[in-house]
Amino acid sequence: MSRKKRLENLTPICQLVTYALLTAAVLFMLFAGIRLFRRVTDSREEQEHLRATVSYVQNELYMCEEPSKVFLSQGPEGDVLVLPLSDGKYALKIYLYEGYLREELSAVSDDADPSLAEKITEASSFDVKFSSPTLVKVSIDGREAWAHLGRWSDE
């Protein structure tokens, strides 16, 4: 068999191998792109969710009816942020319990009772620090934000 004849027999096989390698490379790149896109979107959704949770707590602090009476108490798993309502008898309590940030409307003097609370969102940590009588630092799952207690006034 001549050399030219052998090359003619190998040409279709080389073409198939080249096509298979190119197809495998394209599929590899496609699946790598899909995994990367999924990680980016999951991270973005997690950050948006965390930002919304922190914003919720900031908004509750801002809309507090009795900013001078806001205080922290001890709850089942750490700090309880107590936001008294205008009547002075009831308060909105925000705290962490069993992996969820919860809010509860109950009497100011009552201890936090998770069976009465509504789940706000999943969270692993919740920390509140008063920087001044009207400035509060809120930290949820490592994301920190500052909130002004009560509405701004010109008085």
N, C-alpha and C positions, 0 to 999 in steps of 0.2 A: 504494500500500500504506500502510495506516495505521500510525501509530507503535506502537500496541498490538500489532498483528500482527507487526511486526519484533521487538519485545521477546519475544514468545512464541517466535519462531524462534531467538533468541539464548540463551534460558534453558537448553535442553539442552546447548548447546555450552559455556556458562559452567560448568555443573555438571560436565561432563567434564574441563574444564581444571582446575577446583578439585580434583576427585578425583585427577587425575594429579599435580598439585603436592603434595597431601597424601601420596600414595603415595611420591613421590620423596623427600619430606622424611623420612618414616618409614624408608625404605630407607637413606638417608644416615645417619640416627641409628643404625640397626641396625649398619651396617658400621663406623661410627666406634666404637661400643661394642665390637664384636668385636675390632678392632685394639687398643683400649686394654686390654681384658681379656687378650689374648694377650701384650702387653708386660708387664703386671703379673705374670702367671703365669710368664713366662720369667725375669723378674728375681727372683721369689721362688724359683724352682727353682735358679737360679744361686747365690743367697745360701745356700740350704740345703745345696747341694753343697759350697760353699766352707767353710761352718761345719762340715760333717761331716769334711772333709779336715783342717782345723785341729784339730778334736777328736781325730782319729785320731793326729796327731803328738803332741798333748798327752798322750794316753793312753799312747803308747809311751814317752814320757819318764817319766811317772809310774810305769809298770810296769817300768822299767829295773832289771835285776838287780844291776848294779854302778854306781850313780849317781856314785860318786867317780872312776870311770874314763872317764866320757863325755867325748868331745872332738870338735873340728871338724878336718877335714882338707880339702885341696883335691881337687876332683873334676873331671870333664870340663867342667862348666859352672858352677863355683862351689863353694860350701860343701857338704861331706858331713858330716852328723850321724852320728857313730859311737857306737853304744850296745853296749858289750861285754856278752857273756853271762857267766854265773857261772863258766864254765870258764876264762875269760880268753883262750881261743884264737880264738873266733869272735865276730862282732859283727853286729848289725843296722845297716845303713847306709841312710840316707835322704838322697836328693839329687835334683836336677833334671837331666834330660837330654832333649834334643829335644822340649821342650814337655810333658813328663810328669814328675810327681813319682814317683820310683821307690824301692823298697825292695829291699835285697839282703842275703842272709845269706852271709857269707864270712869268711875268716880276718881277724883284726884287722890284720895287717901288709900284707894285699893292698890294692892300689889298687882303687877302684871300677870295676867292669866291667859296663857296661850290658847286655851280652848275658846276664848271669846274673840281672839284676834283674827284678822284677815291677812292672808299671805300677800305681800307686795311683790316679792321676787326672791329668787335664790341668791344667797350671799354667804360668804364664809367669814367675813369680818365686818364689824360696824363699830366705829369709834367717833365720839363727839367730844370736842374740847372748846371751852369758852375762852376766847382770846381777850374779850372785853365784855362788858354787860350786853352789848348789842351785836357783837361779831362772833360767829361760831365757825369752827373748822370741822367739817364732816368728812369722814373717811369710810368708804365702802369698798371692800376687796382691793385695797391699795390705792384706789382713785380718790384724790382729795379735792375738796372744794370749800370755798368760803361762802358763808351766807350771812346776810344782814338780818337780824332778828326784828321782825315787825316791819311795817311800812315806813319809808322815809317820811319825815315831816319837816315843815319849815319853821316849826316852833322853836 
